[in-house]
């Protein structure tokens, strides 16, 4: 049984750990609100671009952008993996990386050659460990997504698809549901599916006018669809960052609660040990007095 000094040292150590986890919980809660605001602020832009792109694609049926062309024979695939740079956020990275590994095994079983892009340290480390074909990566994004830093990494995959080097591109990230729930998803990014361009009747009326193109319709559609795909990736990174802060806040709260419980248990053991030591000393004194 450990002595009083060892128990006291252990209690002090757990108390210090609880101070750290409590501070991290409060910081994550503050960052979570800002991350959620950024995530929601990015949605109107993506919706606006989607509606304009959907109308322009329907208004110019003679031209089909490579991002819209579906290929039946899939021989190569691209996979963009969005993870966090830091840990201590529960099973957030584990869940999405498990889905990524399952998708890579599926590619291997079908004879499809994958090439990957890592956004975040955790994903880059895993892809390196499994010897995946990493064609680009970007890490240390900070607390706010930066489109300028993302463009270079994702452009490799977009160019490969446009040139026919890959036939489909997927993106894996954590979708933010609410503070307590984040859902790992692996969804198709290219070719753009018809579901992404579905419009309500109100949207069709709002975007049903004719456009004047400068310099020409093809150039405008090319630039618009490129911006739309970049907006989709930016939105995925923003959602992953909001999920990260939410998961970290929940994980640190659970750690603080567990530390509090451990301190209570250790305090009980300390009191029992101290009481046993005092009782032993009294017994020795009484026994010595009786012997005299």
C-alpha positions in Angstrom: 0.0 0.0 0.0 1.5 3.4 -1.0 2.5 5.7 1.8 1.0 9.1 2.7 3.7 11.1 0.9 3.3 9.1 -2.4 -0.5 9.6 -2.3 -0.1 13.3 -1.5 2.3 13.7 -4.5 -0.2 11.8 -6.8 -3.1 14.1 -5.7 -0.9 17.1 -6.5 0.0 15.7 -9.9 -3.7 15.0 -10.8 -4.7 18.4 -9.6 -2.1 20.0 -11.9 -3.3 17.9 -14.8 -6.9 19.0 -14.1 -5.9 22.6 -14.2 -4.4 22.1 -17.7 -7.4 20.2 -19.1 -9.8 22.8 -17.6 -7.9 25.6 -19.3 -7.9 23.7 -22.6 -11.6 23.1 -22.3 -12.3 26.9 -21.9 -9.9 27.8 -24.8 -11.6 25.2 -27.1 -15.1 26.5 -26.1 -14.0 30.0 -27.2 -12.5 28.8 -30.4 -15.5 26.6 -31.1 -17.8 29.5 -31.3 -15.6 31.4 -33.8 -15.1 28.2 -35.9 -18.8 27.7 -36.1 -19.3 31.3 -37.2 -16.7 30.9 -39.9 -18.3 27.6 -41.0 -21.8 29.2 -41.3 -20.4 32.3 -43.0 -18.9 30.2 -45.8 -22.2 28.5 -46.7 -24.0 31.5 -48.5 -21.1 31.9 -50.9 -21.1 28.2 -51.9 -24.8 28.3 -52.3 -24.7 31.4 -54.5 -22.0 29.9 -56.7 -23.8 26.6 -56.9 -27.1 28.3 -58.1 -25.3 30.4 -60.8 -23.2 27.4 -62.0 -26.4 25.2 -62.2 -28.2 27.8 -64.3 -25.3 28.4 -66.6 -24.7 24.7 -67.1 -28.3 24.3 -68.1 -28.2 27.4 -70.3 -25.2 26.1 -72.2 -25.9 22.4 -73.0 -23.4 22.4 -75.9 -20.4 22.8 -73.5 -19.7 20.2 -70.8 -17.0 21.2 -68.3 -14.5 18.3 -67.4 -15.7 18.6 -63.8 -19.2 17.6 -64.9 -18.1 14.7 -67.2 -18.8 11.3 -65.7 -16.4 8.5 -66.5 -17.6 4.9 -66.5 -14.2 3.1 -66.4 -12.5 4.2 -63.2 -8.8 3.2 -63.2 -7.4 5.9 -60.9 -8.8 7.9 -58.0 -7.9 11.0 -56.0 -8.5 11.3 -52.3 -8.3 14.5 -50.3 -8.0 13.7 -46.5 -8.9 16.6 -44.1 -7.7 16.1 -40.5 -6.4 18.2 -37.6 -2.9 19.4 -36.9 -3.2 18.7 -33.2 -4.5 15.8 -31.1 -6.4 15.8 -27.8 -9.7 15.9 -29.6 -11.1 12.5 -28.8 -11.8 10.0 -31.6 -12.3 12.7 -34.2 -9.2 11.9 -36.3 -9.5 8.1 -35.6 -13.0 7.9 -37.1 -12.2 9.8 -40.3 -8.9 8.0 -40.8 -10.6 4.6 -40.3 -13.0 5.6 -43.1 -10.0 6.6 -45.3 -8.2 3.3 -44.8 -11.4 1.4 -45.6 -11.7 3.4 -48.9 -8.1 2.8 -49.8 -8.6 -1.0 -49.2 -11.7 -0.8 -51.4 -9.6 0.9 -54.2 -6.9 -1.8 -53.8 -9.5 -4.6 -54.1 -10.9 -3.1 -57.3 -7.5 -2.5 -58.8 -7.9 1.3 -58.7 -4.7 3.3 -58.2 -5.2 6.1 -55.6 -3.3 9.3 -55.2 -3.9 11.3 -52.0 -3.7 14.9 -50.7 -3.3 15.4 -46.9 -4.7 18.5 -45.2 -3.5 18.4 -41.6 -0.7 16.7 -39.8 -2.6 13.7 -38.5 -3.7 12.7 -42.0 -0.2 13.3 -43.5 1.4 11.1 -40.8 -1.0 8.2 -41.4 -0.7 8.3 -45.2 3.1 8.3 -44.8 2.9 5.3 -42.5 0.8 3.2 -44.9 3.0 4.2 -47.8 0.1 5.9 -49.7 0.9 7.9 -52.8 0.8 11.4 -51.4 1.0 14.0 -54.3 0.5 17.1 -52.1 -0.1 18.2 -48.6 -0.6 21.3 -46.4 -0.2 21.4 -42.7 -0.2 23.9 -39.8 -3.3 25.7 -41.0 -3.9 27.3 -37.6 -7.4 28.0 -36.2 -8.9 29.6 -39.3 -9.0 28.0 -42.8 -7.0 29.9 -45.4 -8.1 29.3 -49.0 -4.8 30.7 -50.4 -2.9 27.9 -48.6 -5.4 25.2 -49.6 -5.5 26.1 -53.4 -1.9 24.8 -54.1 -2.6 21.4 -52.5 -6.0 20.7 -54.0 -5.0 22.1 -57.5 -2.8 19.0 -57.9 -5.9 16.8 -57.7 -8.1 19.1 -59.8 -5.5 19.3 -62.6 -5.1 15.5 -62.5 -8.8 15.0 -63.0 -9.0 17.6 -65.8 -6.1 15.9 -67.6 -7.6 12.5 -67.2 -5.0 11.1 -64.8 -7.7 10.3 -62.2 -11.3 9.5 -63.0 -12.9 10.4 -59.7 -11.9 12.5 -56.7 -13.2 12.0 -53.1 -12.8 14.2 -50.0 -12.8 12.8 -46.4 -13.5 15.1 -43.5 -15.6 15.4 -40.3 -19.0 17.0 -40.9 -20.2 19.2 -38.1 -23.7 18.1 -36.8 -23.7 19.7 -33.4 -21.4 20.3 -30.5 -21.7 16.7 -29.3 -21.8 15.0 -32.7 -19.4 15.0 -35.6 -19.8 12.6 -38.5 -16.9 11.3 -40.6 -17.8 11.3 -44.3 -16.0 10.3 -47.5 -18.0 11.9 -50.3 -17.4 12.4 -54.0 -16.0 15.8 -55.0 -15.5 15.2 -58.8 -17.2 14.7 -61.1 -19.8 17.1 -59.6 -23.0 15.1 -59.2 -26.4 16.2 -60.3 -27.5 16.3 -56.6 -25.2 19.3 -56.0 -26.9 21.3 -58.7 -30.5 20.5 -57.7 -32.5 23.8 -57.3 -35.8 24.6 -55.6 -38.5 26.4 -57.6 -37.6 29.6 -55.8 -34.0 29.3 -56.8 -34.8 28.5 -60.4 -36.9 31.7 -60.5 -34.2 33.8 -58.8 -31.5 32.7 -61.2 -33.5 32.2 -64.4 -32.2 35.4 -66.2 -29.9 35.4 -69.2 -26.2 36.4 -68.6 -23.9 38.5 -70.6 -20.6 36.6 -70.8 -17.2 38.3 -70.9 -15.0 37.1 -72.6 -17.2 34.1 -73.4 -19.5 31.5 -71.8 -16.9 28.7 -71.7 -14.3 30.8 -69.9 -16.9 32.0 -67.3 -18.2 28.5 -66.7 -14.6 27.1 -66.3 -13.7 29.8 -63.7 -17.0 29.5 -61.9 -16.9 25.7 -61.5 -13.3 25.9 -60.3 -14.3 28.5 -57.7 -17.2 26.2 -56.7 -15.0 23.2 -56.2 -12.6 25.3 -54.1 -15.5 26.5 -52.1 -16.5 22.9 -51.4 -13.1 22.1 -50.1 -12.9 25.3 -48.0 -16.3 24.4 -46.5 -15.1 20.9 -45.7 -12.0 22.3 -43.9 -14.1 24.8 -42.1 -16.5 22.1 -40.9 -13.6 19.9 -39.8 -12.1 22.8 -37.8 -15.5 23.4 -36.1 -15.7 19.7 -35.4 -12.1 19.7 -34.0 -12.8 22.5 -31.4 -16.1 20.9 -30.4 -14.5 17.4 -30.0 -11.6 18.9 -28.0 -14.0 20.8 -25.7 -16.0 17.7 -25.0 -12.8 15.6 -24.5 -11.2 18.1 -22.2 -14.4 18.3 -20.1 -14.5 14.5 -19.8 -10.8 14.6 -18.8 -11.4 17.3 -16.2 -14.4 15.3 -14.7 -12.3 12.1 -14.6 -9.5 14.0 -12.9 -11.9 15.3 -10.3 -13.2 11.8 -9.6 -9.6 10.4 -9.3 -8.7 13.2 -6.9 -11.8 12.3 -4.8 -10.8 8.6 -4.7 -7.2 9.4 -3.9 -8.3 11.8 -1.1 -10.4 8.9 0.4 -7.4 6.6 0.2 -5.1 9.3 1.8 -7.5 9.8 4.7 -7.8 6.1 5.3 -4.0 5.7 5.2 -3.5 8.7 7.5 -6.1 7.4 9.9 -4.4 3.9 9.9 -1.0 5.5 10.6 -2.5 7.5 13.5 -4.2 4.5 14.9 -1.0 2.5 14.7 1.0 5.2 16.5 -1.7 5.4 19.3 -1.6 1.6 19.6 2.2 1.6 20.0 2.1 4.3 22.6 -0.6 2.5 24.6 1.3 -0.8 24.3 4.5 0.8 25.4 2.8 2.4 28.4 1.2 -0.9 29.4 4.6 -2.6 29.2 6.2 0.0 31.5 
